[in-house]
């Protein structure tokens, strides 16, 4: 995904002109200037953004927690959470079919900016909007890509773009916030830094006279407590008998909650009940969007 985004913004907006078979000279100078600046700025951000790659189980757990946070109204406090990096590209496993989404999230003091992208076998679909979150306030900003689409004559309204992008943007933003908090709790998530470019690709670049940046991808997977969180959520979903649960020791799901300082805290999954926990093998499955 990172390579796709870098290539796209290397040739932005020319790649869009080419797809529509329209000359650059057909557009007003002010729009061209805005498009050029946007392409350069996006490329700069992707150059220093830290890439996070979730495995299926980590994504599933964080998505479930994301839904709970939004249900509990904790999204109004997202901007109070300090993300581990000022710019983060969140990627998930590529689905077998359909579009492959990713999100860029940047933080500037108490403001969070979220953009969502989609890839498929034919190329990349850039974001049309940027969602600026500041406390409970959400401001919708049009990207120059949407302005270009309107100038070309594509009938894409801001309302249609919001319907297409907003839900996914806030899902990814919730995942980023949840991940940032859970990194502070041992054994909920594990992370491993791996080179962004395989050794073979580095050798090919060197032979052609190019130097690839020395950057890493953070792979995120479940820690031991994270696995217990999934176990507890599955047992809840299966509707274990409440009277049995009160007598037998079992894992209870952890959850996010408001703290007295006005931020978001996390309570780890824990054992409740009498006796020893009866371990049951659970198979975690995931259906990508």
ChimeraX attribute file (.defattr): number of C-alpha atoms within 10 A of each C-alpha:
attribute: neighborCount
match mode: 1-to-1
recipient: residues
	/A:1	18
	/A:2	17
	/A:3	10
	/A:4	12
	/A:5	19
	/A:6	17
	/A:7	13
	/A:8	21
	/A:9	21
	/A:10	15
	/A:11	14
	/A:12	20
	/A:13	21
	/A:14	17
	/A:15	14
	/A:16	16
	/A:17	15
	/A:18	11
	/A:19	8
	/A:20	10
	/A:21	9
	/A:22	13
	/A:23	10
	/A:24	14
	/A:25	8
	/A:26	11
	/A:27	13
	/A:28	10
	/A:29	11
	/A:30	8
	/A:31	14
	/A:32	17
	/A:33	11
	/A:34	15
	/A:35	20
	/A:36	16
	/A:37	15
	/A:38	18
	/A:39	19
	/A:40	15
	/A:41	13
	/A:42	17
	/A:43	20
	/A:44	13
	/A:45	17
	/A:46	19
	/A:47	14
	/A:48	14
	/A:49	20
	/A:50	20
	/A:51	23
	/A:52	20
	/A:53	22
	/A:54	20
	/A:55	15
	/A:56	20
	/A:57	18
	/A:58	24
	/A:59	22
	/A:60	19
	/A:61	18
	/A:62	24
	/A:63	17
	/A:64	14
	/A:65	20
	/A:66	25
	/A:67	14
	/A:68	15
	/A:69	22
	/A:70	14
	/A:71	10
	/A:72	13
	/A:73	12
	/A:74	19
	/A:75	20
	/A:76	17
	/A:77	17
	/A:78	24
	/A:79	21
	/A:80	18
	/A:81	18
	/A:82	14
	/A:83	20
	/A:84	15
	/A:85	15
	/A:86	16
	/A:87	22
	/A:88	22
	/A:89	26
	/A:90	24
	/A:91	21
	/A:92	19
	/A:93	14
	/A:94	17
	/A:95	13
	/A:96	10
	/A:97	10
	/A:98	13
	/A:99	17
	/A:100	21
	/A:101	23
	/A:102	22
	/A:103	23
	/A:104	26
	/A:105	24
	/A:106	21
	/A:107	20
	/A:108	10
	/A:109	11
	/A:110	13
	/A:111	16
	/A:112	24
	/A:113	22
	/A:114	24
	/A:115	25
	/A:116	24
	/A:117	20
	/A:118	17
	/A:119	18
	/A:120	14
	/A:121	9
	/A:122	6
	/A:123	11
	/A:124	18
	/A:125	16
	/A:126	17
	/A:127	21
	/A:128	23
	/A:129	23
	/A:130	22
	/A:131	21
	/A:132	19
	/A:133	23
	/A:134	18
	/A:135	16
	/A:136	12
	/A:137	9
	/A:138	14
	/A:139	11
	/A:140	14
	/A:141	13
	/A:142	16
	/A:143	17
	/A:144	22
	/A:145	20
	/A:146	19
	/A:147	18
	/A:148	20
	/A:149	16
	/A:150	13
	/A:151	14
	/A:152	14
	/A:153	9
	/A:154	11
	/A:155	10
	/A:156	13
	/A:157	12
	/A:158	16
	/A:159	8
	/A:160	10
	/A:161	15
	/A:162	17
	/A:163	11
	/A:164	14
	/A:165	18
	/A:166	17
	/A:167	11
	/A:168	18
	/A:169	25
	/A:170	21
	/A:171	18
	/A:172	25
	/A:173	25
	/A:174	23
	/A:175	24
	/A:176	25
	/A:177	23
	/A:178	23
	/A:179	21
	/A:180	17
	/A:181	19
	/A:182	21
	/A:183	15
	/A:184	11
	/A:185	13
	/A:186	13
	/A:187	16
	/A:188	23
	/A:189	20
	/A:190	17
	/A:191	16
	/A:192	12
	/A:193	14
	/A:194	12
	/A:195	12
	/A:196	16
	/A:197	15
	/A:198	9
	/A:199	10
	/A:200	9
	/A:201	11
	/A:202	16
	/A:203	14
	/A:204	12
	/A:205	13
	/A:206	12
	/A:207	10
	/A:208	9
	/A:209	9
	/A:210	11
	/A:211	12
	/A:212	13
	/A:213	11
	/A:214	9
	/A:215	15
	/A:216	15
	/A:217	18
	/A:218	18
	/A:219	17
	/A:220	22
	/A:221	21
	/A:222	23
	/A:223	16
	/A:224	13
	/A:225	19
	/A:226	25
	/A:227	21
	/A:228	23
	/A:229	22
	/A:230	24
	/A:231	23
	/A:232	20
	/A:233	18
	/A:234	16
	/A:235	17
	/A:236	15
	/A:237	9
	/A:238	9
	/A:239	8
	/A:240	11
	/A:241	10
	/A:242	10
	/A:243	8
	/A:244	11
	/A:245	15
	/A:246	12
	/A:247	12
	/A:248	17
	/A:249	16
	/A:250	23
	/A:251	23
	/A:252	21
	/A:253	21
	/A:254	20
	/A:255	14
	/A:256	19
	/A:257	15
	/A:258	14
	/A:259	10
	/A:260	8
	/A:261	7
	/A:262	9
	/A:263	15
	/A:264	20
	/A:265	17
	/A:266	16
	/A:267	12
	/A:268	20
	/A:269	21
	/A:270	14
	/A:271	16
	/A:272	16
	/A:273	15
	/A:274	12
	/A:275	10
	/A:276	11
	/A:277	13
	/A:278	9
	/A:279	9
	/A:280	8
	/A:281	6
	/A:282	11
	/A:283	7
	/A:284	12
	/A:285	9
	/A:286	9
	/A:287	8
	/A:288	16
	/A:289	11
